[in-house]
Amino acid sequence: MDVKPRGSVRILLLAACASLALGFLAAAPAAAAYVDGYVTTGPSGDCMMVRDHEGRVYVLEGAGWHGVIGNDYVRLEGRIIPTRRCGVERGFAVSDVSGIWTDEGHRVSTYVRDRDGRFRDWVQRHRMDESHRWDKDRHDERRGDEEHHEPPPPPPHR
């Protein structure tokens, strides 16, 4: 068999380029997903959920949502993940919060990223005490130490 060196180099070069391109495609992060809906607790106090406008329910995962409380209408950024927790088979790994409103129609905003900056910084400035209080009430409810507590209403628009 007579193989020309120039042809072999081309074949190896093409194979290397194809392999490199496939590696980049495999390593590319998944596109961000968004969930727009209403925050509520699940059957136990340790389950935070969002019901979107189409009625789908997602268990919130990760730490990007900390500072969101019950009764918030939110727009969350992250990715949808499979889960079997809190009686739900869909989870949403939250990477960021882009908005919080007091109503389903998004007419009165509490937090908007473009206006108020990073969500974590906004929580530190405006909602830390309320968030801690609500978390404590949720966990006390889960342990059965206290009666059921409704989450506080969202703070007034500033």
C-alpha positions in Angstrom: 0.0 0.0 0.0 1.4 3.3 -1.1 0.3 6.2 1.1 1.7 9.6 0.4 2.9 11.6 3.4 1.0 14.7 2.4 -2.3 12.8 2.3 -1.7 11.3 5.8 -0.9 14.7 7.3 -4.2 16.1 5.9 -6.2 13.2 7.3 -4.6 13.5 10.7 -5.1 17.3 10.7 -8.8 17.0 9.8 -9.3 14.3 12.5 -7.6 16.5 15.1 -9.8 19.5 14.1 -13.0 17.4 14.2 -12.1 16.1 17.6 -11.3 19.6 18.9 -14.6 20.9 17.6 -16.6 18.1 19.2 -14.8 18.8 22.5 -15.8 22.4 22.4 -19.4 21.5 21.7 -19.5 19.0 24.5 -18.0 21.6 27.0 -20.4 24.4 26.0 -22.7 25.3 28.8 -26.4 24.8 28.4 -28.4 27.8 27.4 -30.0 29.6 30.3 -33.7 28.9 31.0 -36.1 31.2 32.7 -39.1 30.5 34.9 -41.6 33.2 35.5 -44.1 32.4 38.3 -45.3 32.5 41.9 -43.2 31.4 44.9 -44.7 29.1 47.5 -43.7 26.5 50.0 -44.3 22.8 49.3 -45.8 20.1 51.5 -43.0 20.7 54.0 -41.2 23.9 55.0 -38.0 22.9 53.4 -39.5 22.8 49.9 -39.5 26.1 48.0 -41.4 26.0 44.7 -42.4 28.2 41.8 -45.6 27.6 39.9 -45.2 29.1 36.4 -48.0 30.8 34.4 -48.7 27.5 32.6 -49.2 25.6 35.9 -45.9 23.7 35.9 -44.3 23.4 39.4 -40.5 23.5 40.0 -38.6 22.8 43.2 -36.0 25.5 43.6 -32.4 24.3 43.9 -29.1 26.0 44.4 -28.5 29.2 46.3 -29.2 31.8 43.6 -32.8 32.3 44.9 -32.0 32.9 48.6 -33.8 36.1 49.5 -36.9 35.2 47.5 -39.9 34.7 49.9 -43.4 33.3 49.6 -45.9 35.3 47.6 -43.2 36.8 45.4 -43.9 36.8 41.7 -40.5 36.2 40.2 -38.4 35.7 37.0 -35.6 33.3 37.7 -32.7 32.4 35.5 -31.0 29.0 35.6 -31.6 25.6 34.2 -34.3 23.0 34.5 -33.1 19.8 36.2 -34.8 16.4 36.8 -35.5 15.7 40.5 -37.8 13.7 42.7 -38.2 15.9 45.7 -41.2 17.4 47.5 -43.6 15.5 45.3 -42.3 17.2 42.2 -40.3 15.8 39.3 -38.9 19.1 37.9 -36.4 21.2 39.6 -35.0 24.6 38.7 -31.3 25.3 39.6 -31.4 29.0 40.1 -28.4 31.0 39.1 -29.9 34.5 39.4 -33.1 36.4 40.0 -33.9 39.0 37.4 -37.1 40.4 38.9 -39.6 40.3 41.8 -43.1 41.8 41.5 -46.1 42.0 43.9 -48.6 40.9 41.2 -48.9 38.4 38.4 -49.1 41.1 35.8 -45.7 42.5 36.8 -47.2 46.0 37.3 -45.5 46.8 40.6 -41.9 45.8 40.9 -40.1 45.1 44.1 -36.7 44.2 42.5 -35.5 44.5 38.9 -31.9 43.6 38.2 -31.4 46.4 35.6 -32.5 49.0 38.1 -31.4 47.6 41.4 -28.2 45.7 40.6 -27.1 42.3 41.7 -29.8 40.3 43.5 -27.5 39.3 46.4 -26.5 42.9 47.0 -30.2 44.0 46.9 -31.2 41.3 49.5 -28.4 42.5 51.8 -29.7 46.1 51.5 -33.4 45.6 51.5 -34.6 42.2 52.6 -32.2 40.4 54.9 -34.2 40.6 58.1 -37.5 39.7 56.3 -35.8 36.8 54.5 -34.3 35.4 57.8 -37.7 35.8 59.6 -39.5 34.0 56.8 -36.9 31.2 56.6 -37.1 30.7 60.4 -40.9 30.5 60.3 -40.7 27.9 57.4 -38.3 25.8 59.4 -40.2 26.1 62.7 -43.3 25.0 60.7 -41.5 22.0 59.3 -40.4 20.9 62.8 -44.0 21.4 64.1 -42.7 23.8 66.9 -45.2 26.5 66.0 -48.6 26.9 64.3 -48.7 27.4 60.5 -47.5 30.9 59.5 -48.4 32.5 56.3 -45.4 34.1 54.6 -45.3 37.9 55.0 -46.5 40.0 52.1 -43.7 41.4 49.9 -42.3 44.8 51.0 -43.9 47.9 49.5 -42.4 49.3 46.3 -39.8 51.9 47.1 
